[in-house]
């Protein structure tokens, strides 16, 4: 972890250097995306639910606190979150930098009785909010919001809920983030007439997250119908552009959260850049998590990839192969893949990832800036990122309050000596144990696990 200097500021964290092969078995905590979807749906039910093995990290703690402040009962015991739904009420919510909170909860607040205000970290106030604000207005619900220089909606937002929403038909442009659609779908069952939602813009990024939302709804007993742009069933390559959610009461029941496969990415990357072998425990056989595509991507980069008895094993190659890959659907994996590509045998192209400009930071600008700081060569052309391997040198890398940029820097540090990382603690957003787990990995500990975390619901989450 970063430690404060005499002025109270955090010193840069020395990234472990380990160019020799790393071999370990790693246990990754639960998925943030699934944990927060389960919590939201459980709060919209009318019966208690149990969410086992939830992720305990800043984003999920802030989600739990937000729904607790809106009237949901929550208890954390024996690594399970017990959710007791109650009438939703007025509240003031701190979203941190979590897109799932700042996008999902305004939609949920439409069925609350009273004003719900949602704000977040300073960096959250520049993230896009316009589509969800427009959708809520189409539902006939009043909402106040901040506005950026371009006139688009931003945090803070205040939803003036009356306790009921009629539902009906809405149009939404989710070409910047699939979270705008997921937000409305999750709240839709509690709308009196259900919801018919049409996407009106360009291609939606990260469609696996939309598939995850639909699966979570259906598993909770909600009828959801999806329709592609053309006639015929929704299938790979023909994503949905219209969704119909019938009204109902979600029943999450007793569920277990899968490991967060995107958070497994840096550990698998350690196998790639050191030529070692890393096993991830509990890898699901079937999943909608975007991180599952790491299996194919890393194999294309030369890795040996094997699944056996619920464990994924990746062995790094003698030479990392460059890639030319469209990662529009798996943008959250780009910083990890970019770090691996820095050590490939040729130039890599990661295509169609313009949506990364609206993530926790502008990740395209952040990646090219940090490569330049290392003496590397990376540039963008339109929505594509180019990475040309070359000798790198030590540097103090910035994280931009972005957990993926912190893990990007840690991967680089395994192969490049004297890399320091400013604010490694930003990994607390989705994996607060990351610095210790990474140090354990580099120290050669054969089984790396996250220490048991405790879900505390007091405070604003800034120190989580």
VOBALUM-59726 format. One record per residue (C-alpha): x, y, z; residue in one letter; residue number from 1. Coordinates in steps of 0.05 Angstrom, whole numbers, plus 32768, in hexadecimal, padded with zeros to 4 digits. Each point is the difference from the previous one (the first is absolute). Layout:
! VOBALUM-59726
+------+------+------+--------+------+
:   px :   py :   pz : midren : doke :
+------+------+------+--------+------+
:    X :    Y :    Z :      A :  NUM :
...
+------+------+------+--------+------+
This chain:
! VOBALUM-59726
+------+------+------+--------+------+
:   px :   py :   pz : midren : doke :
+------+------+------+--------+------+
: 8000 : 8000 : 8000 :      X :    1 :
: 8016 : 8048 : 7FF7 :      X :    2 :
: 801A : 8020 : 803F :      X :    3 :
: 7FFA : 804A : 8013 :      X :    4 :
: 803E : 802B : 8002 :      X :    5 :
: 800B : 8036 : 8035 :      X :    6 :
: 7FD1 : 802F : 7FDB :      X :    7 :
: 7FC8 : 7FCD : 8001 :      X :    8 :
: 8004 : 7FF3 : 7FB5 :      X :    9 :
: 8005 : 7FB9 : 7FE6 :      X :   10 :
: 8044 : 7FEA : 7FE8 :      X :   11 :
: 8005 : 7FDA : 7FBF :      X :   12 :
: 7FFC : 7FB4 : 8008 :      X :   13 :
: 803D : 7FD9 : 7FE8 :      X :   14 :
: 7FE5 : 7FCD : 7FCF :      X :   15 :
: 801E : 7FBB : 800B :      X :   16 :
: 8033 : 7FEE : 7FC9 :      X :   17 :
: 8003 : 7FB6 : 7FED :      X :   18 :
: 8017 : 7FF1 : 7FBA :      X :   19 :
: 8008 : 7FB5 : 800F :      X :   20 :
: 7FC4 : 7FD1 : 7FF6 :      X :   21 :
: 7FCA : 8007 : 8034 :      X :   22 :
: 7FD7 : 7FC2 : 8014 :      X :   23 :
: 7FC5 : 8003 : 802F :      X :   24 :
: 7FB8 : 7FEF : 800D :      X :   25 :
: 7FD4 : 803D : 800C :      X :   26 :
: 7FBB : 8008 : 801F :      X :   27 :
: 7FDC : 803F : 7FE7 :      X :   28 :
: 7FC6 : 801F : 8028 :      X :   29 :
: 7FBA : 8008 : 7FE2 :      X :   30 :
: 7FEB : 8026 : 7FC3 :      X :   31 :
: 7FF0 : 804A : 800B :      X :   32 :
: 7FCF : 8001 : 7FC6 :      X :   33 :
: 7FD9 : 7FC5 : 801A :      X :   34 :
: 8002 : 8015 : 8049 :      X :   35 :
: 7FE3 : 8045 : 7FF1 :      X :   36 :
: 7FCA : 7FE4 : 7FD2 :      X :   37 :
: 7FEB : 7FCE : 8035 :      X :   38 :
: 7FFE : 8035 : 8036 :      X :   39 :
: 7FD4 : 802E : 7FD6 :      X :   40 :
: 7FCF : 7FC9 : 7FEC :      X :   41 :
: 7FFD : 7FE5 : 8047 :      X :   42 :
: 7FEE : 8045 : 8019 :      X :   43 :
: 7FC7 : 8003 : 7FCD :      X :   44 :
: 7FE2 : 7FBF : 8018 :      X :   45 :
: 7FCF : 7FF2 : 8039 :      X :   46 :
: 8023 : 7FC5 : 8021 :      X :   47 :
: 8044 : 7FFB : 8021 :      X :   48 :
: 803A : 7FE9 : 7FD4 :      X :   49 :
: 8045 : 7FE4 : 800F :      X :   50 :
: 803C : 8013 : 7FD4 :      X :   51 :
: 803A : 7FD1 : 800F :      X :   52 :
: 8049 : 8010 : 7FF2 :      X :   53 :
: 7FF1 : 8048 : 7FEB :      X :   54 :
: 8039 : 802D : 7FED :      X :   55 :
: 8013 : 802D : 803B :      X :   56 :
: 8020 : 803D : 7FE0 :      X :   57 :
: 7FF3 : 804A : 7FFB :      X :   58 :
: 7FCD : 7FFB : 7FC7 :      X :   59 :
: 7FD7 : 7FCB : 8022 :      X :   60 :
: 8004 : 801E : 8045 :      X :   61 :
: 7FE7 : 8042 : 7FE5 :      X :   62 :
: 7FC7 : 7FDD : 7FDC :      X :   63 :
: 7FEC : 7FDD : 8040 :      X :   64 :
: 8003 : 8041 : 8027 :      X :   65 :
: 7FD8 : 8024 : 7FCC :      X :   66 :
: 7FC7 : 7FCE : 8000 :      X :   67 :
: 8002 : 7FFD : 804C :      X :   68 :
: 7FF7 : 804B : 8003 :      X :   69 :
: 7FC4 : 7FF8 : 7FD2 :      X :   70 :
: 7FDE : 7FCF : 8030 :      X :   71 :
: 801D : 7FBB : 7FF1 :      X :   72 :
: 8016 : 7FD6 : 803B :      X :   73 :
: 8045 : 7FE1 : 7FF8 :      X :   74 :
: 802A : 7FD1 : 802B :      X :   75 :
: 8044 : 7FE1 : 7FF1 :      X :   76 :
: 800F : 7FBF : 8023 :      X :   77 :
: 802D : 7FC4 : 7FF1 :      X :   78 :
: 8013 : 801C : 7FBB :      X :   79 :
: 7FB7 : 8008 : 7FEB :      X :   80 :
: 7FD6 : 803E : 7FF7 :      X :   81 :
: 7FB9 : 7FFB : 8019 :      X :   82 :
: 7FD1 : 8031 : 7FDE :      X :   83 :
: 7FBC : 8013 : 801E :      X :   84 :
: 7FD7 : 802B : 7FD0 :      X :   85 :
: 7FD8 : 803B : 801A :      X :   86 :
: 7FDB : 803B : 7FE2 :      X :   87 :
: 8031 : 802D : 7FDB :      X :   88 :
: 8005 : 8046 : 801C :      X :   89 :
: 8025 : 8042 : 7FF9 :      X :   90 :
: 804B : 7FFD : 8008 :      X :   91 :
: 8042 : 8022 : 7FF0 :      X :   92 :
: 8031 : 7FD0 : 7FDE :      X :   93 :
: 804B : 8000 : 7FF5 :      X :   94 :
: 8011 : 7FD9 : 7FC1 :      X :   95 :
: 804C : 8006 : 8004 :      X :   96 :
: 8017 : 7FF2 : 7FB9 :      X :   97 :
: 7FD2 : 7FC4 : 7FF5 :      X :   98 :
: 7FDB : 8000 : 7FBF :      X :   99 :
: 7FD0 : 7FCB : 801A :      X :  100 :
: 7FEA : 802F : 8038 :      X :  101 :
: 7FFE : 8042 : 7FDA :      X :  102 :
: 7FD9 : 7FDF : 7FC6 :      X :  103 :
: 7FD7 : 7FC9 : 8022 :      X :  104 :
: 7FE6 : 8026 : 803C :      X :  105 :
: 7FDF : 803B : 7FDD :      X :  106 :
: 7FD5 : 7FCD : 7FDD :      X :  107 :
: 7FF1 : 7FDD : 8042 :      X :  108 :
: 7FF0 : 8043 : 8020 :      X :  109 :
: 7FC6 : 800B : 7FD0 :      X :  110 :
: 7FD7 : 7FCF : 802A :      X :  111 :
: 8017 : 801E : 8043 :      X :  112 :
: 7FD2 : 802F : 8026 :      X :  113 :
: 8027 : 8041 : 8009 :      X :  114 :
: 803D : 8022 : 7FE4 :      X :  115 :
: 803D : 7FD6 : 7FF5 :      X :  116 :
: 8041 : 8026 : 7FF2 :      X :  117 :
: 803C : 7FDD : 7FE3 :      X :  118 :
: 8045 : 801F : 7FFD :      X :  119 :
: 8047 : 7FE3 : 7FFE :      X :  120 :
: 804A : 800D : 7FFD :      X :  121 :
: 8017 : 803C : 7FD8 :      X :  122 :
: 8014 : 7FD3 : 7FC6 :      X :  123 :
: 7FBA : 7FE3 : 7FFF :      X :  124 :
: 7FE3 : 8044 : 7FEE :      X :  125 :
: 801D : 7FFB : 7FBA :      X :  126 :
: 7FE6 : 7FBA : 7FF0 :      X :  127 :
: 7FC5 : 7FFE : 7FCF :      X :  128 :
: 7FBB : 7FFF : 8020 :      X :  129 :
: 7FD5 : 801E : 7FC8 :      X :  130 :
: 7FDF : 7FC0 : 7FE7 :      X :  131 :
: 7FE6 : 7FE9 : 8043 :      X :  132 :
: 7FE8 : 8047 : 8011 :      X :  133 :
: 7FDA : 8003 : 7FBD :      X :  134 :
: 7FE2 : 7FBB : 800C :      X :  135 :
: 7FE6 : 8014 : 8045 :      X :  136 :
: 7FE0 : 803E : 7FE3 :      X :  137 :
: 7FDD : 7FD5 : 7FCC :      X :  138 :
: 7FE1 : 7FD9 : 803A :      X :  139 :
: 7FE0 : 8041 : 8018 :      X :  140 :
: 802D : 8005 : 803E :      X :  141 :
: 801F : 8042 : 8012 :      X :  142 :
: 804C : 8001 : 8006 :      X :  143 :
: 8031 : 8039 : 800C :      X :  144 :
: 8048 : 7FF8 : 7FEA :      X :  145 :
: 8043 : 8021 : 7FF5 :      X :  146 :
: 8015 : 8016 : 7FBA :      X :  147 :
: 8044 : 7FFF : 7FDD :      X :  148 :
: 801C : 8032 : 7FCF :      X :  149 :
: 7FDF : 7FDB : 7FC7 :      X :  150 :
: 7FBC : 8004 : 8021 :      X :  151 :
: 7FFC : 7FB6 : 8011 :      X :  152 :
: 7FE7 : 7FE6 : 8043 :      X :  153 :
: 8032 : 7FEF : 8037 :      X :  154 :
: 8000 : 7FF3 : 804B :      X :  155 :
: 7FE5 : 8015 : 802F :      X :  156 :
: 7FB9 : 7FEA : 7FF0 :      X :  157 :
: 7FC2 : 8004 : 802B :      X :  158 :
: 7FC5 : 7FD2 : 7FEE :      X :  159 :
: 7FBD : 8018 : 801A :      X :  160 :
: 7FDF : 7FBD : 800C :      X :  161 :
: 7FB6 : 7FF9 : 800F :      X :  162 :
: 8000 : 7FB6 : 8012 :      X :  163 :
: 7FE4 : 7FE7 : 7FBE :      X :  164 :
: 8014 : 8001 : 7FB7 :      X :  165 :
: 7FD2 : 7FEE : 7FC7 :      X :  166 :
: 8036 : 7FE4 : 7FD2 :      X :  167 :
: 7FF0 : 7FF9 : 7FB7 :      X :  168 :
: 802D : 800E : 7FC4 :      X :  169 :
: 8042 : 8025 : 8001 :      X :  170 :
: 8039 : 800C : 7FCF :      X :  171 :
: 8048 : 8003 : 8017 :      X :  172 :
: 8044 : 800A : 7FDF :      X :  173 :
: 8030 : 7FD3 : 8025 :      X :  174 :
: 8039 : 8003 : 7FCE :      X :  175 :
: 802D : 801D : 8038 :      X :  176 :
: 7FF1 : 7FCB : 8034 :      X :  177 :
: 7FD5 : 7FC2 : 8007 :      X :  178 :
: 7FF3 : 8015 : 8049 :      X :  179 :
: 7FCA : 8030 : 7FE8 :      X :  180 :
: 7FD6 : 7FC6 : 7FE6 :      X :  181 :
: 8010 : 7FD3 : 803B :      X :  182 :
: 7FE9 : 8038 : 802F :      X :  183 :
: 7FBB : 8005 : 7FE2 :      X :  184 :
: 7FF8 : 7FB4 : 7FF8 :      X :  185 :
: 800F : 7FF3 : 804A :      X :  186 :
: 7FCB : 8032 : 8017 :      X :  187 :
: 7FCE : 7FEC : 7FCB :      X :  188 :
: 7FDD : 7FC6 : 8025 :      X :  189 :
: 7FE6 : 8030 : 8036 :      X :  190 :
: 7FE1 : 802F : 7FCC :      X :  191 :
: 7FB5 : 7FF8 : 7FFE :      X :  192 :
: 7FFE : 7FF1 : 7FB6 :      X :  193 :
: 8045 : 7FE2 : 7FF8 :      X :  194 :
: 802E : 801E : 7FCC :      X :  195 :
: 800E : 7FFD : 7FB6 :      X :  196 :
: 8046 : 801D : 7FF3 :      X :  197 :
: 801D : 800E : 7FBC :      X :  198 :
: 8049 : 8011 : 7FF3 :      X :  199 :
: 8004 : 8037 : 7FCB :      X :  200 :
: 804B : 800D : 7FF9 :      X :  201 :
: 803D : 7FDD : 7FE4 :      X :  202 :
: 801D : 7FBE : 8019 :      X :  203 :
: 7FF8 : 7FF5 : 804B :      X :  204 :
: 8043 : 7FF1 : 8022 :      X :  205 :
: 8009 : 7FC5 : 802F :      X :  206 :
: 7FC3 : 7FD8 : 7FEC :      X :  207 :
: 8016 : 7FC7 : 802F :      X :  208 :
: 7FEC : 802E : 8039 :      X :  209 :
: 7FBB : 8008 : 7FE1 :      X :  210 :
: 7FFA : 7FB5 : 7FF9 :      X :  211 :
: 8013 : 7FFB : 8049 :      X :  212 :
: 7FC9 : 8031 : 8014 :      X :  213 :
: 7FCC : 7FD9 : 7FD8 :      X :  214 :
: 8016 : 7FBE : 8020 :      X :  215 :
: 7FFE : 801C : 8046 :      X :  216 :
: 7FB9 : 801A : 7FF4 :      X :  217 :
: 7FE9 : 7FBE : 7FE3 :      X :  218 :
: 801F : 7FD8 : 8039 :      X :  219 :
: 7FD9 : 802D : 8030 :      X :  220 :
: 7FBF : 7FEB : 7FDE :      X :  221 :
: 7FF7 : 803D : 7FD3 :      X :  222 :
: 7FE9 : 7FF6 : 7FB8 :      X :  223 :
: 802F : 8024 : 7FD0 :      X :  224 :
: 7FFB : 7FFD : 7FB4 :      X :  225 :
: 8039 : 8018 : 7FD2 :      X :  226 :
: 7FFB : 8013 : 7FB7 :      X :  227 :
: 8038 : 800B : 7FCD :      X :  228 :
: 8003 : 8037 : 7FCC :      X :  229 :
: 7FEB : 7FCF : 7FCA :      X :  230 :
: 7FCB : 7FCA : 8002 :      X :  231 :
: 8014 : 7FBF : 8022 :      X :  232 :
: 801B : 7FEB : 8044 :      X :  233 :
: 8037 : 8026 : 8025 :      X :  234 :
: 8041 : 7FDC : 7FF2 :      X :  235 :
: 804B : 800F : 7FFF :      X :  236 :
: 800E : 8038 : 7FD0 :      X :  237 :
: 7FB7 : 8017 : 8002 :      X :  238 :
: 7FF9 : 8021 : 8045 :      X :  239 :
: 7FBE : 8018 : 801B :      X :  240 :
: 7FE8 : 8046 : 7FF3 :      X :  241 :
: 7FBC : 7FFA : 8022 :      X :  242 :
: 7FED : 7FE3 : 8043 :      X :  243 :
: 7FBC : 7FF2 : 801F :      X :  244 :
: 7FFC : 7FF6 : 804B :      X :  245 :
: 7FBE : 7FEA : 801E :      X :  246 :
: 7FED : 8019 : 8045 :      X :  247 :
: 800E : 7FD3 : 803B :      X :  248 :
: 8020 : 7FF8 : 8044 :      X :  249 :
: 8049 : 7FEA : 7FFB :      X :  250 :
: 8013 : 7FC5 : 802C :      X :  251 :
: 804C : 7FFA : 8003 :      X :  252 :
: 7FFC : 7FC9 : 8034 :      X :  253 :
: 8042 : 7FE0 : 8014 :      X :  254 :
: 8037 : 800D : 7FCE :      X :  255 :
: 804C : 7FFA : 7FFD :      X :  256 :
: 802A : 8033 : 7FDD :      X :  257 :
: 8033 : 7FE8 : 7FCD :      X :  258 :
: 8049 : 8016 : 8006 :      X :  259 :
: 800E : 8041 : 7FDD :      X :  260 :
: 8021 : 7FE9 : 7FBF :      X :  261 :
: 8017 : 8046 : 7FEC :      X :  262 :
: 8025 : 8005 : 8042 :      X :  263 :
: 8021 : 7FBE : 7FEF :      X :  264 :
: 801D : 8021 : 7FC2 :      X :  265 :
: 803E : 801F : 8020 :      X :  266 :
: 8013 : 7FBE : 8021 :      X :  267 :
: 7FF9 : 7FDB : 7FBE :      X :  268 :
: 8029 : 8038 : 7FE1 :      X :  269 :
: 8037 : 7FF0 : 8032 :      X :  270 :
: 8005 : 7FBB : 7FE0 :      X :  271 :
: 8004 : 8020 : 7FBB :      X :  272 :
: 8036 : 8033 : 800D :      X :  273 :
: 802C : 7FD2 : 802B :      X :  274 :
: 7FF6 : 7FBF : 7FDA :      X :  275 :
: 7FE3 : 7FDF : 803E :      X :  276 :
: 7FC1 : 7FDB : 8010 :      X :  277 :
: 7FC5 : 801C : 8027 :      X :  278 :
: 7FC2 : 7FDA : 8014 :      X :  279 :
: 7FBF : 8024 : 8012 :      X :  280 :
: 7FD3 : 7FD9 : 802F :      X :  281 :
: 7FB5 : 7FFD : 7FF7 :      X :  282 :
: 7FFD : 8016 : 7FB7 :      X :  283 :
: 7FB8 : 7FF5 : 7FEA :      X :  284 :
: 7FF2 : 7FCF : 7FC8 :      X :  285 :
: 7FCA : 802D : 7FE3 :      X :  286 :
: 7FFD : 804B : 800E :      X :  287 :
: 7FEB : 8042 : 7FE2 :      X :  288 :
: 803B : 8025 : 801E :      X :  289 :
: 802A : 8025 : 7FCB :      X :  290 :
: 803F : 7FE7 : 8024 :      X :  291 :
: 7FF2 : 7FBA : 7FE6 :      X :  292 :
: 801A : 8017 : 7FBD :      X :  293 :
: 8046 : 8003 : 801E :      X :  294 :
: 8004 : 7FB6 : 7FF0 :      X :  295 :
: 7FFC : 800D : 7FB5 :      X :  296 :
: 8027 : 8041 : 8000 :      X :  297 :
: 803C : 7FE4 : 8026 :      X :  298 :
: 8000 : 7FC1 : 7FD5 :      X :  299 :
: 8004 : 802D : 7FC3 :      X :  300 :
: 803C : 8022 : 8020 :      X :  301 :
: 8024 : 7FBD : 8006 :      X :  302 :
: 7FEA : 7FE6 : 8044 :      X :  303 :
: 7FF0 : 7FB8 : 8011 :      X :  304 :
: 7FBA : 8002 : 801E :      X :  305 :
: 7FDF : 7FC5 : 8023 :      X :  306 :
: 7FBF : 7FF8 : 8028 :      X :  307 :
: 7FFB : 7FC6 : 8031 :      X :  308 :
: 7FD3 : 7FF4 : 803C :      X :  309 :
: 7FEB : 8048 : 8007 :      X :  310 :
: 8046 : 801B : 7FF9 :      X :  311 :
: 801D : 8029 : 7FC8 :      X :  312 :
: 804B : 7FF9 : 7FF4 :      X :  313 :
: 8027 : 8030 : 7FD3 :      X :  314 :
: 8049 : 7FF3 : 7FEF :      X :  315 :
: 8025 : 8038 : 7FDF :      X :  316 :
: 8024 : 7FF6 : 7FBD :      X :  317 :
: 804A : 8008 : 7FF0 :      X :  318 :
: 7FEB : 8039 : 7FD2 :      X :  319 :
: 7FC1 : 802A : 8007 :      X :  320 :
: 7FDC : 8008 : 7FBE :      X :  321 :
: 7FE4 : 8044 : 7FEC :      X :  322 :
: 7FB5 : 8005 : 7FF6 :      X :  323 :
: 7FD1 : 8025 : 7FD2 :      X :  324 :
: 7FBE : 7FFC : 8024 :      X :  325 :
: 7FBD : 8023 : 8006 :      X :  326 :
: 7FF5 : 8008 : 804C :      X :  327 :
: 7FC1 : 802A : 7FFE :      X :  328 :
: 7FDA : 7FCC : 8028 :      X :  329 :
: 8037 : 7FF6 : 8034 :      X :  330 :
: 801C : 8046 : 800A :      X :  331 :
: 800D : 7FF4 : 804A :      X :  332 :
: 8036 : 7FCE : 7FEC :      X :  333 :
: 8027 : 8032 : 7FD5 :      X :  334 :
: 8032 : 801A : 8035 :      X :  335 :
: 8013 : 7FB8 : 8011 :      X :  336 :
: 8008 : 7FEB : 7FB7 :      X :  337 :
: 8026 : 8041 : 7FF1 :      X :  338 :
: 8032 : 7FF0 : 8037 :      X :  339 :
: 800C : 7FBB : 7FE3 :      X :  340 :
: 8006 : 801C : 7FB9 :      X :  341 :
: 803A : 802C : 8017 :      X :  342 :
: 802B : 7FC1 : 8001 :      X :  343 :
: 7FE7 : 7FE1 : 7FBF :      X :  344 :
: 802B : 7FF2 : 7FC3 :      X :  345 :
: 7FDD : 8034 : 7FD5 :      X :  346 :
: 7FCE : 8039 : 7FFF :      X :  347 :
: 7FBB : 7FF2 : 801C :      X :  348 :
: 7FC0 : 8022 : 7FEC :      X :  349 :
: 7FC4 : 8002 : 8030 :      X :  350 :
: 7FC6 : 8019 : 7FD8 :      X :  351 :
: 7FBC : 8021 : 800A :      X :  352 :
: 8009 : 8015 : 8049 :      X :  353 :
: 7FEB : 804A : 7FFE :      X :  354 :
: 7FD1 : 7FF4 : 803B :      X :  355 :
: 803E : 7FFC : 802D :      X :  356 :
: 8003 : 804C : 7FFD :      X :  357 :
: 7FC4 : 8001 : 802E :      X :  358 :
: 8016 : 7FCD : 8034 :      X :  359 :
: 801D : 8011 : 8045 :      X :  360 :
: 8030 : 802A : 7FD9 :      X :  361 :
: 800F : 8009 : 7FB6 :      X :  362 :
: 8024 : 7FBD : 7FFC :      X :  363 :
: 8019 : 800A : 7FB9 :      X :  364 :
: 8023 : 8041 : 8013 :      X :  365 :
: 8018 : 7FE1 : 8042 :      X :  366 :
: 801E : 7FC4 : 7FDE :      X :  367 :
: 8026 : 8027 : 7FCB :      X :  368 :
: 8018 : 8032 : 8034 :      X :  369 :
: 801A : 7FCA : 802F :      X :  370 :
: 8022 : 7FDA : 7FC7 :      X :  371 :
: 8024 : 8041 : 7FEE :      X :  372 :
: 8015 : 8008 : 8048 :      X :  373 :
: 8020 : 7FBB : 7FFC :      X :  374 :
: 8024 : 8010 : 7FBF :      X :  375 :
: 7FCE : 7FD6 : 7FD9 :      X :  376 :
: 7FDB : 800B : 7FBF :      X :  377 :
: 7FB4 : 8000 : 8000 :      X :  378 :
: 7FD0 : 802C : 7FDA :      X :  379 :
: 7FB7 : 8005 : 7FEB :      X :  380 :
: 7FE1 : 8008 : 7FBC :      X :  381 :
: 7FB5 : 800C : 8006 :      X :  382 :
: 7FE6 : 7FCC : 8030 :      X :  383 :
: 803B : 7FD1 : 7FF8 :      X :  384 :
: 803D : 7FF8 : 802D :      X :  385 :
: 8044 : 7FED : 7FE4 :      X :  386 :
: 8038 : 7FE4 : 802B :      X :  387 :
: 8046 : 7FF7 : 7FE4 :      X :  388 :
: 802F : 7FDA : 802E :      X :  389 :
: 8042 : 8020 : 8011 :      X :  390 :
: 8030 : 8002 : 803B :      X :  391 :
: 7FDE : 801E : 803D :      X :  392 :
: 801F : 8021 : 803C :      X :  393 :
: 7FE9 : 800C : 8048 :      X :  394 :
: 7FD1 : 8039 : 8010 :      X :  395 :
: 7FCC : 8017 : 8031 :      X :  396 :
: 7FBE : 7FEF : 7FDF :      X :  397 :
: 7FBE : 8024 : 800C :      X :  398 :
: 7FBF : 7FDC : 800D :      X :  399 :
: 7FCD : 8039 : 7FF4 :      X :  400 :
: 7FD5 : 7FE3 : 8039 :      X :  401 :
: 7FF4 : 7FC5 : 7FD1 :      X :  402 :
: 8009 : 7FB9 : 801A :      X :  403 :
: 800F : 7FE4 : 7FBB :      X :  404 :
: 8038 : 8032 : 7FF6 :      X :  405 :
: 801E : 7FEA : 8043 :      X :  406 :
: 8001 : 7FB7 : 7FEC :      X :  407 :
: 801B : 8013 : 7FBB :      X :  408 :
: 803B : 8020 : 8023 :      X :  409 :
: 800A : 7FC3 : 802D :      X :  410 :
: 8004 : 7FD1 : 7FC4 :      X :  411 :
: 8034 : 802D : 7FDF :      X :  412 :
: 8027 : 8001 : 8041 :      X :  413 :
: 800A : 7FB5 : 7FFF :      X :  414 :
: 802D : 8007 : 7FC3 :      X :  415 :
: 801B : 8047 : 8008 :      X :  416 :
: 8029 : 8011 : 803E :      X :  417 :
: 7FF5 : 803F : 8028 :      X :  418 :
: 7FB7 : 800A : 7FF0 :      X :  419 :
: 7FD9 : 8025 : 8036 :      X :  420 :
: 7FB5 : 8009 : 8001 :      X :  421 :
: 7FDD : 803E : 801A :      X :  422 :
: 7FC2 : 7FF0 : 802A :      X :  423 :
: 8000 : 7FB4 : 7FFB :      X :  424 :
: 7FC7 : 8005 : 8032 :      X :  425 :
: 7FD1 : 8011 : 7FC6 :      X :  426 :
: 7FFC : 7FB4 : 7FF6 :      X :  427 :
: 7FD1 : 8000 : 803C :      X :  428 :
: 7FC9 : 8011 : 7FCE :      X :  429 :
: 7FF9 : 7FB6 : 7FEE :      X :  430 :
: 8039 : 7FDB : 8023 :      X :  431 :
: 801A : 8021 : 8040 :      X :  432 :
: 802E : 7FC5 : 800D :      X :  433 :
: 8024 : 8008 : 7FBE :      X :  434 :
: 8042 : 801E : 801A :      X :  435 :
: 800A : 7FC8 : 8032 :      X :  436 :
: 7FEA : 7FCA : 7FCF :      X :  437 :
: 8031 : 801C : 7FCB :      X :  438 :
: 8038 : 8002 : 8033 :      X :  439 :
: 7FF1 : 7FB8 : 8015 :      X :  440 :
: 8002 : 7FEB : 7FB7 :      X :  441 :
: 8043 : 8021 : 7FF4 :      X :  442 :
: 801B : 7FE2 : 8041 :      X :  443 :
: 7FF2 : 7FBA : 7FE4 :      X :  444 :
: 7FC7 : 7FED : 802F :      X :  445 :
: 7FE2 : 7FC4 : 7FDD :      X :  446 :
: 7FB7 : 800D : 8013 :      X :  447 :
: 7FEB : 8049 : 7FFE :      X :  448 :
: 7FBD : 8014 : 801F :      X :  449 :
: 7FDE : 8040 : 8014 :      X :  450 :
: 7FFB : 8009 : 804B :      X :  451 :
: 7FB9 : 7FFA : 801A :      X :  452 :
: 7FE0 : 8045 : 7FFC :      X :  453 :
: 7FCA : 801D : 802C :      X :  454 :
: 7FC5 : 8026 : 7FE4 :      X :  455 :
: 7FF8 : 803F : 802A :      X :  456 :
: 7FC6 : 802D : 7FF0 :      X :  457 :
: 8015 : 803E : 8026 :      X :  458 :
: 8023 : 803C : 7FE0 :      X :  459 :
: 8005 : 8018 : 7FB8 :      X :  460 :
: 802F : 7FCB : 7FE5 :      X :  461 :
: 8039 : 802F : 7FF1 :      X :  462 :
: 8030 : 7FD7 : 802A :      X :  463 :
: 7FEA : 7FBB : 7FE9 :      X :  464 :
+------+------+------+--------+------+
